[in-house]
């Protein structure tokens, strides 16, 4: 009986940790209305770009100022897109497979200070940044 209870508690603890890790991995950041609109714009961009039958999910959106980093996934691939808010509408300005780091975001046009905050608050990008051990030094003109 004692061993069975330990096994059940161990399995329950493991399930709880897995559930909590999903919450931490995919957490939106930023004003709710902007997160919702950026997610909708990313899904719309995929639907018009791809015209495929594969459904695209956008589980994670990070918004800092007028920039958003959207993590997307489908049954075939996953990656991230950078969006910018122009005249009240979100537009994709760059995307790619896998997670983006600070240098990628700056290359797509995000100011360095915004790119750093997007990465800091986005689990997938933060993981890529840490894995590559990059600490992008931005030039003064893009800060």
N, C-alpha and C positions, 0 to 999 in steps of 0.2 A: 504494500500500500504506500509506504513512504517513498519508494523508488518511483512509482507511478505518478505520485503527486509532484515530485521533482521534475520528472520528464514533462508533465503537463505545464508546470510553471515555466520551465525552460523554453518550451515551444511558444507559450503565450508571450513571454518576454521578447523572444526573437521576432515574432509577428509584430509586436508593438514597435520595436526598433525599426523594422522595415517600413512600417506605416509612417513613423515619424521622419525617417530619412527621405521619404517621398515628399512630405510636406516641406522639408527644408530645401530639397533639390528644386522643386518647382513652386516658387513663391513669387507672386507679382510684387513689384515695388513701384511706387509712385502714385499720383492722384488716380483714383478709381476710374473716373470718366476718361482720362487720357489713356489709361491701360486698356480699357474696354474698346475705345476707338482705334488705338494702335493695333490691337489684336484683330479687330474686324478688317482693318486696312490690309494687314498681312495676309489674312485668309483670302480676301478679295484679290490681292495681287497674285497669289498662287493660283486661284481659280481662273483668272484671265490669262496668266502666263502659261500654265501647264496644260489646261484643257484636258486633263487626264482623269481617269476614273478613281485614282487613288485619293483618298481623303487626307487632307493635311490638318494636323492638330497644332495648336499654338498654346502649349501649357504654361509658358513662362514669358512674361513681358516686364521689362524694366524701363521705367521712364525717368529721365533726368532732363528737366527743362523742356526744350523743343526737340529732344532726341529720344528714341525708343530702341531698345534691343529686344527683339522677339526671337525666342527659341521655337523652332518648328520641327515637326517630325511626321513622317509618313511610313507606310509599310516598307518603302523602298530605301529611304535615307532620312537623315536629319541634319540640322544646321542652324544657323542664325541669320537674321536680317537686321540691318540698321535702317530705321525710319526717321524721317524729319517732319516736323509739323510746319507746314507752310500755309498761311492764310486760312487757318482753321481745319486743314485736312492733313492727314498723315500720308506720306509717300515713301515708298521703299527707295533708298539710295544706294544700297549695297547688300549682297547676300552671298552666302557660301556654305559649303558643307562643314560640319563640325563647329566648334566654338570659336568665337572671335576674341582676340586679345586687344589691348590698348592700341598697339601699333596698327592693327587692321582697321579699327574704328577711326583713328586719325587719318589713315590713308583714304577712307571713304568720305572724309570731310568733317567729322565731329571735332569740336575743339578739344584740346588735350585734357582740360579739367573735367569736361563732361565725359569723355571717353574713360578716364580713370574711375569716375563715380559709377558709370554704367557697369564696368567690369567688377568693381567692388561689390555691387549689389546684385550681381547675376551669377548664380552658382556655376553654370557651365563655363562662362568666360573666366571667372576667377580660377577655376580648376585648370584651364588651358594656360593662363598666365603663370600659375604656380608650376605647372608641368614644364613649361618652356623656360622657367626661371628668368623671365624677361621683366624688366622694369623700364618701361619706355620713358625716355627723357625727351620731353616735348620741347620744341623750339619756342622761343618767346613769342613769335608771331601767331602761333596757334592756341595759345593759352587762353 
